[in-house]
Amino acid sequence: MPRVPSMSVTLTGAVQTTASHLLRLTLAALTGVLIARTLQPEGRGVYAMIATTGGIAIVIGSLSIGRSQIALWPDGARHRTLTGNGLLLGLILGVVSALVTLAIVVTFVPLTAPHLLVVALLAVPFGVAAVNLNGIALLRSRIGLANRTVVASALVLNVPVLVLAAIGHLTVTAVVVCWTAAIAVPFWLLLGPLGLRAMRVEAALARRQLALSCRYHVGVVASHLLLSADIFLLSALVSPAEVGLYTVGTAFLTFARVPADAVTQIALPRQAIQDERAAGDVTARVLRVNLLISATLVGTLALVSPVLIPLLYGAAFTRSVAPLLLLAPGVIALSLIRPVEQYLVRLGRPMTMTAIAFGALATNLALNAVLIPRWGARGAALSATVSYTAMLAIEVAWFVRAASAGVRELLPQVSDLRSMVSMLSGAGRTPSTATTRQEEDRVVP
């Protein structure tokens, strides 16, 4: 059985992951300000629609192969084959998804710039394969590798945008091209370090993965639509400008999710071990830490948003503050959903997870249909918070029952605060390259 990294390595990885994602978000925030000021709400809304559509195509094309990788990972003999299958299936499914998405959008969805959607969809096969390979990197505790892809993608997306804005040539087309390149970069960075020559492809295991993943995938797609359907509804029922206002508020809150997402990624190998009791304990601790981190950061951002948003983005985005405040509780809920689902996958109940996701999506769509025509972006934010919170409540109740965990075990404790302090105090201590590499490779079969 592969060994799990020690707690000191876990904390170091969490700090490094947080730093890489904060760098990405800092660059994104800076370019987001420039995009908003240059393109105004309508232009930002067009870009958001293109990027969201490309993101949905990647999610659909992934076919939840990552879920099957988690479920089958405890068998060390399959590691190389899971890696090879993830690469090949990702490229094939990505091509299919890009073509289907293009056909559906051209037929049913009115877009201001359909040619830009074609550009964005070129990256989908590489994006899908990168999702699978990144999942393998995390399962192998190759945290440094995963972080490098985050940083590289952020640089490819944001640096050209900053340069173009500085010289006065920033357009929607330029931003979409940068987004396309940024989606493709992680694929090429992951190939070599994960051992392309050592990868194996096995048709029988691929069929098993597809059979298992398909049972999860409907729910995964529903979960993603839960996060993005409001953008399409805002555009259809109100205007692209309202999408621009809404996405500024959501982007501002994204900073609050970074540390919690880092903790969730680091916890994945511990949640994939054979000992279910130990996996349940890890999950409970991650929920406590994420709740503590997210509540603190979301609350802080909500307090400063009335001043910072108009200051950074301009007076035209003052109306982004109200949706942000209504969405804040939902962002806290989102920081807890992913670690719970990483545990629930091992229970082998894909249809139950799908039903939960569909229930949340149905709730979201029904609320949006009523609230968006009346309140615009505020209605979308309120619908999101209600549906995210309901989904979290159901999944946490399931986790508590399955793991025989007490509700008090999910509430932050003093030891969790000490863990946060340890993470922060270790942020300035970077292990040597040799040590980091050794710890990254220790779980590779």
C-alpha positions in Angstrom: 0.0 0.0 0.0 1.5 3.4 -0.9 2.6 5.5 2.0 0.9 8.8 2.7 3.0 11.9 3.1 3.7 13.0 6.7 1.9 15.9 8.3 4.8 18.3 7.9 4.9 17.5 4.1 1.1 18.0 4.0 1.3 21.4 5.6 4.2 22.5 3.4 2.2 21.3 0.3 -0.9 23.2 1.5 1.2 26.4 1.9 2.8 26.0 -1.5 -0.6 25.2 -3.1 -2.1 28.3 -1.5 0.7 30.4 -2.7 0.5 29.2 -6.3 -3.3 29.7 -6.4 -3.0 33.2 -4.7 -0.5 34.1 -7.4 -2.9 33.0 -10.1 -5.8 34.9 -8.5 -3.8 38.0 -7.9 -2.8 38.1 -11.6 -6.4 37.3 -12.5 -7.7 40.1 -10.3 -5.3 42.6 -11.8 -6.2 41.6 -15.4 -9.9 41.4 -14.4 -9.8 45.0 -13.4 -8.2 46.0 -16.7 -10.6 43.8 -18.7 -13.6 45.4 -16.8 -12.4 48.9 -17.3 -11.4 48.4 -20.9 -14.3 46.2 -22.2 -16.9 47.5 -19.7 -19.7 45.2 -18.4 -20.9 44.1 -21.9 -17.5 43.1 -23.1 -16.7 41.3 -19.9 -20.0 39.5 -20.1 -19.2 38.2 -23.7 -15.8 36.9 -22.5 -17.5 35.3 -19.5 -19.9 33.5 -21.7 -17.2 32.2 -24.0 -15.0 31.0 -21.1 -17.9 29.5 -19.2 -19.0 27.5 -22.3 -15.4 26.2 -22.8 -15.3 25.3 -19.2 -18.5 23.3 -19.4 -17.2 21.5 -22.5 -14.1 20.4 -20.5 -16.3 19.2 -17.6 -18.6 17.3 -20.0 -15.6 15.8 -21.8 -13.9 14.7 -18.7 -16.7 12.1 -18.2 -15.7 12.1 -14.5 -12.7 9.9 -15.2 -11.1 11.5 -12.2 -13.7 9.9 -10.0 -12.8 6.4 -11.3 -9.1 7.2 -10.7 -9.9 7.9 -7.0 -12.1 4.8 -6.7 -9.4 2.5 -8.2 -6.3 4.1 -6.8 -6.0 1.9 -3.7 -4.8 -0.9 -6.0 -1.1 0.1 -6.5 -0.7 -2.2 -9.5 -3.1 -0.1 -11.5 -1.3 3.3 -11.1 0.6 3.3 -14.4 -2.4 2.1 -16.3 -4.7 4.7 -14.8 -2.2 7.3 -15.9 -2.1 6.1 -19.5 -5.8 5.7 -19.7 -6.3 9.2 -18.3 -4.2 10.6 -21.0 -5.8 8.7 -23.9 -9.4 8.9 -22.8 -9.0 12.6 -22.0 -7.9 13.5 -25.6 -10.5 11.4 -27.3 -13.4 12.5 -25.1 -12.2 16.1 -25.3 -12.4 16.1 -29.1 -15.9 14.7 -29.0 -17.1 17.2 -26.3 -15.7 20.2 -28.2 -17.5 19.1 -31.4 -20.8 18.4 -29.6 -20.6 21.7 -27.7 -20.0 23.7 -30.8 -23.0 22.0 -32.6 -25.3 22.6 -29.6 -24.3 26.2 -29.1 -24.5 27.2 -32.7 -27.9 25.6 -33.0 -29.6 26.8 -29.8 -27.6 29.6 -28.0 -27.3 33.1 -29.5 -23.7 34.3 -29.1 -22.3 37.7 -30.0 -19.0 36.2 -31.3 -19.4 32.5 -32.3 -16.0 32.5 -34.0 -14.4 33.2 -30.6 -16.1 30.1 -29.2 -14.4 28.0 -31.9 -11.1 29.4 -30.7 -11.8 28.5 -27.1 -13.0 25.0 -28.0 -9.6 24.2 -29.6 -8.2 23.9 -26.1 -10.9 21.5 -24.8 -9.1 18.1 -25.6 -5.9 19.3 -23.9 -8.0 20.7 -21.0 -9.8 17.4 -20.5 -6.6 15.3 -20.6 -4.9 17.8 -18.2 -7.8 17.4 -15.7 -7.2 13.6 -15.7 -3.4 13.9 -15.4 -3.6 16.5 -12.7 -5.8 14.1 -10.7 -3.1 11.5 -11.0 -0.5 14.0 -9.9 -2.5 14.8 -6.8 -3.1 11.1 -6.0 0.7 10.6 -6.3 1.2 13.6 -3.9 3.0 15.4 -6.7 1.8 18.6 -5.3 4.7 20.6 -6.6 4.0 19.5 -10.1 0.3 20.4 -9.9 1.3 23.8 -8.5 3.7 24.5 -11.3 0.9 23.9 -13.9 -1.3 26.4 -12.0 1.4 29.1 -12.1 2.3 28.5 -15.7 -1.3 28.6 -16.8 -1.8 31.9 -14.9 1.3 33.5 -16.5 0.2 32.4 -20.0 -3.3 33.9 -19.5 -2.5 37.1 -17.6 0.9 38.4 -18.7 -0.2 38.9 -22.3 -3.4 40.6 -21.2 -1.4 43.0 -19.0 0.9 43.8 -21.9 -1.9 44.4 -24.3 -3.8 46.6 -21.8 -0.6 48.6 -21.3 -0.2 49.3 -25.0 -3.9 49.9 -25.6 -4.7 46.9 -27.7 -6.8 44.8 -25.3 -9.9 43.3 -27.0 -12.3 40.4 -26.3 -10.6 38.4 -29.0 -7.2 38.8 -27.4 -8.5 37.7 -24.0 -10.1 34.6 -25.5 -6.9 33.6 -27.3 -5.0 34.0 -24.0 -7.6 31.8 -22.2 -7.3 29.1 -24.9 -3.5 29.0 -24.6 -3.7 28.9 -20.8 -6.0 25.9 -20.8 -3.7 23.9 -23.0 -0.4 24.6 -21.2 -0.9 22.3 -18.2 -1.3 19.3 -20.5 2.2 19.7 -21.9 3.7 20.4 -18.5 2.2 17.2 -17.0 3.3 14.8 -19.7 7.0 14.5 -19.0 7.1 14.5 -15.2 4.3 11.8 -15.0 6.4 9.5 -17.1 4.9 9.3 -20.6 7.1 6.4 -21.6 6.1 4.4 -18.5 2.4 4.9 -19.0 0.3 1.9 -19.9 -3.0 1.7 -21.7 -5.4 -1.1 -20.9 -8.7 -1.4 -22.8 -10.4 -3.6 -20.1 -9.6 -1.1 -17.3 -10.6 1.8 -19.6 -14.0 0.1 -20.1 -14.3 -0.4 -16.4 -13.4 3.3 -15.8 -16.0 4.5 -18.3 -18.7 2.3 -16.8 -17.9 3.6 -13.3 -17.4 7.2 -14.3 -20.5 7.5 -16.4 -22.5 6.7 -13.3 -21.0 9.6 -11.6 -20.7 12.0 -14.5 -24.4 13.0 -14.8 -24.1 14.3 -11.2 -20.8 16.0 -11.9 -22.2 17.8 -14.9 -25.2 18.8 -12.8 -22.9 20.1 -10.1 -21.0 22.2 -12.7 -24.2 23.5 -14.2 -25.2 24.4 -10.7 -22.1 26.7 -10.7 -22.6 28.2 -14.2 -26.2 28.0 -15.3 -26.9 31.4 -13.7 -24.5 33.1 -16.1 -26.5 31.8 -19.1 -29.8 32.7 -17.5 -28.6 36.2 -16.7 -27.5 36.7 -20.3 -30.8 35.3 -21.7 -33.2 36.9 -19.2 -31.5 40.2 -18.6 -28.3 41.2 -20.5 -24.6 40.4 -21.0 -23.9 43.6 -18.9 -25.7 41.9 -15.9 -23.4 38.9 -16.4 -20.4 41.3 -16.2 -21.7 42.7 -12.9 -22.3 39.2 -11.5 -19.0 37.7 -12.5 -17.0 40.6 -10.9 -18.7 39.8 -7.6 -18.0 36.1 -7.9 -14.4 36.6 -9.0 -13.8 38.9 -5.9 -15.0 36.1 -3.6 -12.8 33.5 -5.3 -9.8 34.6 -3.2 -11.6 33.3 -0.1 -11.7 29.8 -1.6 -8.0 29.4 -2.3 -6.7 28.2 1.1 -9.6 25.8 1.5 -9.1 24.4 -2.0 -5.5 23.9 -1.2 -6.3 21.9 2.0 -8.8 19.8 0.0 -6.2 18.9 -2.7 -3.6 18.0 -0.1 -6.1 15.8 1.7 -7.0 13.7 -1.4 -4.3 11.0 -1.0 -5.3 10.5 2.6 -9.0 10.2 1.7 -8.1 7.5 -1.0 -6.4 5.1 1.5 -7.9 1.7 2.2 -8.7 2.4 5.9 -12.2 3.9 5.7 -12.2 5.0 9.4 -8.9 6.9 8.8 -10.3 8.4 5.6 -13.4 9.6 7.6 -11.3 11.2 10.3 -9.3 13.1 7.6 -12.5 14.2 6.0 -13.9 15.5 9.2 -10.7 17.5 10.0 -10.7 19.0 6.5 -14.3 20.1 6.9 -13.4 21.8 10.2 -10.4 23.6 8.8 -12.1 24.7 5.7 -15.1 26.0 7.6 -12.8 28.0 9.8 -10.7 29.4 6.9 -13.6 30.1 4.6 -15.8 31.8 7.2 -12.9 34.1 8.1 -11.9 35.1 4.6 -15.4 35.4 3.1 -16.4 37.6 6.0 -13.4 39.8 5.5 -14.0 40.2 1.8 -17.6 40.9 2.3 -16.8 43.7 4.7 -14.3 45.4 2.4 -16.2 44.9 -0.9 -18.3 48.1 -0.8 -15.1 50.1 -0.8 -12.8 47.9 -2.9 -15.0 46.9 -5.8 -15.9 50.5 -7.0 -12.3 51.5 -6.3 -10.8 48.7 -8.3 -13.3 48.1 -11.1 -14.8 51.5 -11.4 -18.2 53.1 -10.6 -19.9 51.0 -13.3 -19.4 47.9 -11.1 -20.8 49.3 -7.8 -23.9 47.2 -8.3 -21.7 44.1 -8.1 -21.5 44.5 -4.3 -25.1 43.4 -3.5 -24.8 40.1 -5.4 -21.4 39.5 -3.7 -23.0 39.8 -0.2 -25.8 37.5 -1.1 -23.4 34.9 -2.5 -21.0 35.0 0.4 -22.7 32.2 2.5 -22.9 30.0 -0.6 -19.1 30.4 -1.2 -18.5 29.0 2.4 -20.7 26.1 1.5 -18.8 25.4 -1.7 -15.5 25.1 0.2 -17.0 22.2 2.2 -18.8 20.3 -0.7 -15.7 19.1 -2.5 -13.9 17.4 0.4 -17.2 15.7 1.4 -17.6 14.4 -2.1 -14.0 13.1 -2.2 -15.0 10.8 0.7 -18.5 9.9 -0.6 -17.0 8.6 -3.9 -15.4 5.7 -2.1 -18.8 4.5 -0.9 -19.8 3.4 -4.4 -23.1 5.2 -4.5 -22.9 7.2 -7.8 -26.6 7.4 -8.4 -27.2 8.8 -4.9 -24.6 11.5 -5.5 -26.2 12.2 -8.9 -29.6 12.6 -7.4 -28.3 15.1 -4.8 -26.6 17.1 -7.5 -29.7 17.1 -9.7 -31.9 18.2 -6.8 -29.6 21.1 -6.1 -29.6 22.1 -9.8 -33.4 21.8 -10.1 -33.7 24.1 -7.0 -31.2 26.5 -8.5 -33.0 26.7 -11.9 -36.4 27.1 -10.3 -35.2 29.9 -8.1 -33.4 31.6 -10.9 -36.4 31.5 -13.1 -38.3 33.4 -10.5 -35.7 35.7 -9.0 -33.5 36.7 -12.0 -36.3 38.6 -13.9 -37.1 40.5 -10.7 -33.6 41.1 -9.2 -31.1 40.3 -11.9 -27.7 39.4 -10.5 -28.9 39.7 -6.9 -31.5 37.0 -7.7 -28.9 34.7 -9.2 -26.7 35.1 -6.1 -29.5 34.3 -3.7 -30.5 31.3 -5.8 -26.9 30.0 -5.7 -26.5 30.4 -2.0 -29.8 28.5 -1.2 -29.0 25.6 -3.6 -25.3 25.3 -2.5 -26.3 25.3 1.2 -29.0 22.7 0.6 -26.6 20.4 -1.3 -24.0 20.7 1.5 -26.5 19.9 4.2 -27.6 16.7 2.5 -24.1 15.5 1.7 -22.8 16.3 5.2 -25.7 14.3 6.7 -24.8 11.4 4.5 -21.1 11.6 5.5 -22.0 11.7 9.2 -24.1 8.6 8.9 -21.6 6.7 6.7 -18.5 7.6 8.7 -20.2 7.3 12.1 -19.0 10.8 12.9 -20.6 13.1 15.4 -21.8 16.5 14.4 -19.4 18.1 17.0 -16.5 16.5 15.1 -17.3 18.8 12.2 -17.1 22.0 14.2 -13.7 23.9 14.3 -11.5 23.1 17.4 -8.5 24.6 19.0 -6.2 22.0 17.3 -7.5 23.2 13.9 -6.5 26.7 14.7 -3.0 25.5 15.7 -2.8 23.7 12.3 -3.6 26.9 10.5 -0.9 28.7 12.5 1.6 26.0 11.6 0.7 26.3 7.9 1.2 30.1 8.1 4.5 29.9 10.0 5.8 27.3 7.6 5.0 29.5 4.6 8.4 31.0 4.6 10.4 27.8 4.9 10.7 26.1 1.6 12.2 22.6 1.6 15.2 21.8 -0.6 14.6 20.7 -4.1 15.9 17.2 -3.4 13.8 16.8 -0.3 10.7 18.1 -2.1 11.2 15.8 -5.0 11.8 12.8 -2.7 8.6 13.4 -0.8 6.7 13.9 -4.1 7.9 10.6 -5.5 7.6 8.5 -2.4 4.1 7.2 -3.3 4.8 6.5 -7.0 4.8 2.7 -7.5 
